[in-house]
Amino acid sequence: MKFVILTDTHFVPRGRKLYGLDPAERLAFAVEKINATHTDISFVIVSGDLAHWGEQAAYASLAGLLAGLHAPTILMMGNHDKRDAFRAEFAGADRDGNGFVQGVRVFDTATIVTLDTLNEETPDHAGILCEARLHFLAEALGTAPADRPLLLF
């Protein structure tokens, strides 16, 4: 199985820069390269921080660029992200029964489990695995097919 991992896109609303750099410009270049040189990938995983300040306009900009990827995309929360603003732009993203952005994907060659460790209540951006998320992980591990590797993100 071949896949691509992108991380820390730190998107801001369209037309803005972050520390003198344009995250949209940089991701557009990556999307172009991925589409041109990795035509045989199973998926692209984009781990947080997806947006720098968790603004809905930043997620809208990110969604527009990710729509250009030719491979399926799996999105994960980071400590700068905000679930409500994220959901407004990515309604189809993974969601467990408790509203966390985490999921299980079973492919022929591997099972992919993604966890949401975002703790929006803590101003220091520390992650957390509460009882609900630990239960999700236990279920994912317990029900994953035993005949293939499991990759935990």
TITOR-812677 format. One line per field, with one value per residue (C-alpha): residue number from 1; residue in three letters; x, y, z. Coordinates in steps of 0.1 Angstrom, whole numbers, plus 5000, padded with zeros to 4 digits. Layout:
BEGIN
sekol = (NUM_...)
nulum = (Ala_...)
u = (X_...)
v = (Y_...)
w = (Z_...)
This chain:
BEGIN
sekol = (1_2_3_4_5_6_7_8_9_10_11_12_13_14_15_16_17_18_19_20_21_22_23_24_25_26_27_28_29_30_31_32_33_34_35_36_37_38_39_40_41_42_43_44_45_46_47_48_49_50_51_52_53_54_55_56_57_58_59_60_61_62_63_64_65_66_67_68_69_70_71_72_73_74_75_76_77_78_79_80_81_82_83_84_85_86_87_88_89_90_91_92_93_94_95_96_97_98_99_100_101_102_103_104_105_106_107_108_109_110_111_112_113_114_115_116_117_118_119_120_121_122_123_124_125_126_127_128_129_130_131_132_133_134_135_136_137_138_139_140_141_142_143_144_145_146_147_148_149_150_151_152_153)
nulum = (Met_Lys_Phe_Val_Ile_Leu_Thr_Asp_Thr_His_Phe_Val_Pro_Arg_Gly_Arg_Lys_Leu_Tyr_Gly_Leu_Asp_Pro_Ala_Glu_Arg_Leu_Ala_Phe_Ala_Val_Glu_Lys_Ile_Asn_Ala_Thr_His_Thr_Asp_Ile_Ser_Phe_Val_Ile_Val_Ser_Gly_Asp_Leu_Ala_His_Trp_Gly_Glu_Gln_Ala_Ala_Tyr_Ala_Ser_Leu_Ala_Gly_Leu_Leu_Ala_Gly_Leu_His_Ala_Pro_Thr_Ile_Leu_Met_Met_Gly_Asn_His_Asp_Lys_Arg_Asp_Ala_Phe_Arg_Ala_Glu_Phe_Ala_Gly_Ala_Asp_Arg_Asp_Gly_Asn_Gly_Phe_Val_Gln_Gly_Val_Arg_Val_Phe_Asp_Thr_Ala_Thr_Ile_Val_Thr_Leu_Asp_Thr_Leu_Asn_Glu_Glu_Thr_Pro_Asp_His_Ala_Gly_Ile_Leu_Cys_Glu_Ala_Arg_Leu_His_Phe_Leu_Ala_Glu_Ala_Leu_Gly_Thr_Ala_Pro_Ala_Asp_Arg_Pro_Leu_Leu_Leu_Phe)
u = (5000_5013_5000_5011_5011_5007_5009_5006_4991_4982_4957_4945_4917_4923_4946_4963_4998_5013_5048_5053_5043_5011_4999_4976_5004_5025_4997_4988_5024_5022_4988_5002_5033_5012_4988_5017_5040_5020_4992_4992_4985_4955_4949_4964_4962_4963_4971_4966_4971_4948_4941_4963_4935_4906_4887_4859_4873_4906_4889_4870_4903_4918_4887_4890_4926_4922_4893_4920_4937_4931_4933_4909_4917_4916_4917_4928_4925_4955_4959_4951_4919_4883_4858_4827_4844_4860_4827_4811_4834_4841_4807_4817_4849_4852_4830_4826_4794_4806_4814_4852_4870_4883_4876_4885_4891_4897_4917_4927_4963_4958_4934_4938_4927_4927_4923_4912_4932_4922_4913_4896_4891_4928_4945_4979_4969_4976_4960_4938_4923_4892_4871_4850_4881_4897_4866_4866_4902_4895_4866_4887_4915_4891_4872_4900_4906_4935_4948_4964_4985_4968_4982_4973_4974)
v = (5000_5034_5066_5102_5121_5159_5176_5210_5229_5258_5273_5309_5325_5329_5357_5359_5349_5333_5344_5357_5325_5316_5281_5279_5284_5258_5232_5239_5230_5198_5188_5193_5171_5144_5142_5141_5117_5095_5082_5048_5059_5046_5078_5111_5117_5153_5155_5187_5215_5220_5256_5280_5297_5273_5298_5285_5307_5289_5255_5267_5276_5243_5224_5241_5230_5195_5190_5189_5158_5127_5104_5100_5123_5115_5145_5147_5173_5191_5213_5245_5232_5238_5210_5231_5254_5223_5204_5234_5229_5191_5176_5143_5138_5109_5112_5087_5085_5112_5139_5133_5134_5098_5067_5033_5025_4989_4985_4952_4956_4974_4989_5026_5040_5078_5093_5128_5140_5176_5192_5225_5232_5235_5268_5251_5230_5197_5166_5142_5107_5107_5076_5080_5082_5053_5032_5041_5029_4997_4989_4997_4975_4947_4946_4952_4923_4902_4893_4927_4953_4981_5016_5040_5077)
w = (5000_4991_5006_5011_5044_5046_5079_5095_5066_5090_5066_5069_5050_5012_5004_5038_5047_5077_5087_5052_5035_5017_5029_4999_4974_4991_4993_4956_4947_4968_4953_4918_4925_4942_4913_4887_4904_4927_4906_4923_4959_4980_4999_5012_5049_5061_5098_5118_5122_5092_5100_5120_5140_5133_5112_5089_5060_5064_5061_5031_5014_5023_5010_4977_4972_4985_4960_4934_4947_4926_4956_4985_5014_5052_5074_5111_5138_5153_5183_5164_5148_5157_5151_5144_5119_5103_5101_5083_5054_5057_5066_5050_5070_5095_5125_5154_5174_5198_5173_5172_5138_5138_5118_5106_5069_5058_5026_5010_5023_5056_5081_5088_5122_5128_5163_5173_5203_5200_5234_5226_5263_5271_5262_5261_5231_5250_5234_5252_5248_5269_5277_5246_5223_5242_5237_5200_5198_5217_5193_5163_5174_5184_5152_5127_5103_5117_5082_5074_5092_5111_5109_5137_5131)
